[in-house]
Amino acid sequence: MAHWTSQFTKAHQSVPSALKVVDNLLGFVKDGAGKPSVKERALFAASVVFTYGIWENYVEQLAIELAETVATGISPDRVPEQVRRQLDKKSAWDLAVSPGWRALWVTSVREKAIGDEDEKFGLNTARVGQVKNLLSMAGVADAFRLVPSDVIPEHFKDGSFEDAVNELVTLRGEIVHTGKVPDTLRKSHVRAWRKFVESAINAVDESCRAQCKELGV
């Protein structure tokens, strides 16, 4: 039987259909370099926001899925140091008896990803620092370890992969919080961000699965 890390995670399964929504939105926008109409700019805005949403939701669901899988199967001596430091803050009773360190591990990742009912809001934005921190708590030392540099959008080629992630977050925030679409945003840019998120998710999924396998899970 193939190891669970040999195929995409469950978190990845919803990504292709979600990306088709972006493709459908952009299908209503004509190709060309001319100035976009008001309606086209609205479609650009919706596409960027939705594209970012795919990235953020993927990261959140991936962290929870990995934590559930790794915490269940890992031997105590293989627990990563960054996870151990967080668990050490709990009481001896909680760790050893109820709910136990494995359940505490999963709960802490779930709260950091999506929050809970006690005003813990989860991941604020899916910037590089937040993503790395969240996935490190799920057992992954470096979520971006296997991400190739050629996934960077063509119009952002002077930056790094991490710069590109943060730029997408910034662009989405500008649209959502100001209600305005940058004058320079074009269909080619939106398509590039959509392709970037797809490539980034594929690479992050592979990287995280590889590192989980190294933990012996």
Secondary structure, DSSP 8 states (H G I E B T S, - for coil): ---GGGS--HHHHTHHHHHHHHHHHHTTS--SSS---HHHHHHHHHHHHHHHHHHHHHHHHHHHHHHHHHHHH--GGG--HHHHHHHTTS-HHHHHTSS-HHHHHHHHHHHHHH--SSS----S---HHHHHHHHHHTT-S-TTTT--GGGS-GGGTTS-HHHHHHHHHHHHHHHHHH----TT--HHHHHHHHHHHHHHHHHHHHHHHHHHHHTT-
